[in-house]
């Protein structure tokens, strides 16, 4: 019988990274490195997650899907995605601005990279005073205008700048130009893809190479959605011991769940795995055959064959599955 699965984090050193994944979430990071990302659950080739708990410890996510198929991911999910796990879950620590960038959609990513596109969402876990996100164009823009501002180093002037608060969430469809600003700690839910077109890097120099990082100006031109919009932020009133939908799209549904005391979750109708990302507090997971604990900063994969989970304690988590 399958059980709630935890995985070893995959840490990524980034030029803009810091140490908050250790200081806030209690993870032990490699000494002296600026860790920008913790890949909590990944099926990306070359970075496939490995189980960290229980009888299946040491097995990779890929191996589990090959063996358990629909029992692990859900029959409809397995039928659609086969042995590819469809989501990538990250914790992101931006100790400096990330580059302004864009991700291709499914069609372009398949044609160029034989990959999924990258639609994603961000949940703001914490931030420093004045921290902001850049998302989409704030005015009508065509390719020529975009290139003029890019070449002048003024691209940020064309973008929506959102002042953030902890608990905010933002939806970023593939093709949306964007950047995570300095001082943000974010949980990211995205399609399984590691394709990024970097278009502006704030004239930054990598101290290890003495050079600026590679830009992907030409590749990005056909990936960018040039239409202006301002509705990337999700507004949802929180509830106690009941899920609140933050985002639902063809690739994932993400709910916020605040637990105080006990919350019973019936997953039987979903026909999908469920990912739980604990962002605050500590929760006991009670299921048929056992119990486990989910602490702040931990992510758990609840197999599709598990129909019901009871959460006890005090904490906040994100609940993610394929709708």
N, C-alpha and C positions, 0 to 999 in steps of 0.2 A: 504494500500500500504506500502510495506517495504521501508526502507530508510538506508543510511549509518550508521552502528552501531558501537559505541565505547563501550569498556568494562572496568570494574574495574581491574586494575593490581593486580596480585597475587604475593606478594613479598616473596622471599625465603632467609632466613638467611643461609649463608654458611661460613665455616671456612676461606675460601679464599676471601670472599667478601669485599666490601668497601662502599663508599657513592657516587660514580660518577653517579649513576642513578638519584640521587637527584641534584647534583651540575651541571651536564651536561644537563640532560633532564628536570629538574624542577619538578620532582615528589616528593611528600612528603613521605619520608620513616619513618618507625617506629624509634623512637628515640633510639640511643645507640646501634643499631643492625648493624652487618656487612651484608649488603644485596648483595648477589652475583647475584641474578636473579630476573627479573621482568617478570612474565609470562603474556604476553600481550593478548594472545588469546589461550585458552586451552579447550580441550574436555577431558582431562585426568580425569579418575574417581577419585573423591575426591577433584579435583581442576578444576571444570568446571567454565568457565568465566560467569560473570553476566553483563547484559547490563547496561551502565552508562548514556545513553542519550535518550531523546525522549519518545514517547508513550509506548515503550516496556521496559523502564527502570525497573530493578528489575527482569526481566525474565532471565533465564539461557540460555546459548547456546544450551544445550540439549533440553530444552522446545521449543525453536524456531525451531529446526530441526524437532521435532515431529509434530509441527503444520504446518510449511510452506514447509517442505520437499524440493522438487526440486526448488521451487521458491526462496529459500534461498541459497541452495548449488549448484544447477544445477541438471538437471534430470540424466545425466550420472554419476555424483558424488554420488547422492543418490542411484542410482541403484547399484553402486559398494560398497559403504561404509555404506549404510543404515543410521541409526541414530548416527553413530560414526563420529565425525568431524575428518578429516584425518590429519590435520596439527597442530603443536604447535609452537607458535612464542614467542621468548624470547629476552630480552636485558640482556647481561651478563657483569658484572663488575668484572674483575679478579684483585684484589688488591694483590694477591699472585698467585703462580702457582696452577692450577688445577691438580688433580691427572692424571697420565698416565692411560688411560682407553680404553675400546673398547665396542661397542654395537653389539648385535646379529642381524642377518638378519631376514627377515620375517619367514623363515622356522624354524630356531632355536627358535626364540621368541615365535612362535605359539606353538611349542612342549613343551617348558619349562614354559611359562608364560601366554599362551593364549592371546597374545598381538601382535601388529605390531612390526616389527623390527625398527631400527632407522638409517635411512640414513638422513644426515643433510648437511647444508652449513653454512658457517660463512661469514659475511660481517664486515670488520674492520671499525668501526666508528671513533675510536681514539686510541692513544697509547702513552705510555711514551717512552723516548729514549731507544733504544736497545731492545724493547719488541719483543718476537718471539713466534711462534707456533711450535709445534711438530706434524708431520703428516707422518705416514707410515714409513716403513723401508728404510734405505739408502743403504742397501747391501743385498745380498742373506742371508736369515735366515730360519732355520727350527726350529721345536719345541725345540729340544735339545739346540741349540745355544741360542734361546730366553730365555730358563730357566736358562742357565748358567749366562747370563748377568743380568737377573732379580735377581737371588739369590745373585749376587755380588754387587747389587745396582748400576749397570752401564747401565741400560736399555736405558737411554737417548742417549747413544753413538751410538745406533743402529738406531736412528730415524732421519728423515729429519728435520732440524731446519730452519724455514723460518723467515727471518727478514721482518717485516711487514711495510706497509705504509697505512694511512687512504685511504679507497676506495678499498683496496684489497678484493678479495673474494676467498673462498676456498671450494671445494666440498669434503665431507667426506662420502664415501659409508659405509654402515654397514660392520663391520669387520675390518675397518681401525683403527689401534692403534694410539692414538693421545692425545694431551694435549694442553690446552690454557695456554700461559705463563703469567707471572706477568706483569701488567701494560697495559692490553688490555681491550678495551670496544668494545663489539661485538653485532651485531644483528644476531640471530640464527633462521634459518628456518629448521624444522625437521618433520619427521613423528610423529604422536601422539604415543609417547612411553616415559616412564620414567625409562627404564631399562638400567643400567650402570654397567659394570663389571670393578671395580677399581683394577689395578694390581700393581701400585707403587705410593706411596703418599709422596715421598721425605723425608721419615723417620720423618714425621711431627707428632706432638702430639696435640690432641685436648685439649685446655686449660680448657674446661668445664668438661672433663672426666679424663684428665691426661693420656689418652691412645691414641694409634694410631687408625685411622679409619679402619673399616673392609675392608679386601682385598678379591678379588674373583678370586684367582689364578686358581683354577681348572675349574670354569665355563668359564673363558676366553679362555682356551686352544683350545676349539672347535669353538670359535667365531672368532678368529684372522685370518685375511688374511695374510699369511706369505710372499707373493710375494713382491719384492721391486719394487717401482715405484716412480716417482718424478713429476707427472703432476697433482697435486691437486689444484694448483692455476689457477684461471680463468683470462684470459686476454681479456679485451673488451674495445674498445675505446668509451668514453662517447659521447653522442649527446645531443643537446639542444632541449627540447620539443618533444622528441621522445624516445620510450623505447629501451634499449639495453639489450639483453639477457645475463645474467650472468651464469645461469645454467638451463638446461632442462633435467629432468630425469622422470621416470614413476610416481614419487610421487609428484613432484612440478615443476613449472617453475618460476624462479625469474628474473625479469627485474629491471634494474636501470633506473630511470626517473628523469632527471634534468629539472626543470621548471623555465622559466624566461618569464613572460608575461602570455601566455596561451597555454595549451595543451589539445586537445580534445581526449578522449579515447573511442573507440568503442569496447565494451565488448560483443556485441551481438553474435559473432561467437564462443565464448569460451564455453558456457554451463557450466559455473563454477562460484562460488563466486570469488571475487578478494579481497585480503588483501593489504591494503596500509600502509606502515610503514614510517612515516616521520622522517628523520634523520637530517634534517637541514632546517631552514627557517620556513615559514608558508604559507599554501595554502588554498585557498577558493575552496570548492567542490560545483559545481553547477550541479544540477540534476533536472529531471522533478518533480516538486512539492516542491522544496525548495533549500536551501543552507546550508552549514556548513563550519566550519574551522578545518583544521588539522594542529596542531602545532608540533614543534620538540619534539620527544619522544612519540607522540601519534600514535596509530594503529587503523585502521578502517576496518570494514568488509563490503564490498559492495555486496549486495545480487545479485544472478545470474539473477534475473528478471530485474535488472537495466541495460539497454542496453548501456547507454552513460553517461559519466561523463566529465565535463569540469573542469580543474584545472587552477586556476588563482593565480598569485603571484610569489614569488621567493622561491624555495625550492628544496630539494632532497628527493626522496622517493624510497623505494623498492616496487615493485608490484609483488604479489605472487598469483598463481592460480594453479589448477589442469590441466595439458595439455591434 
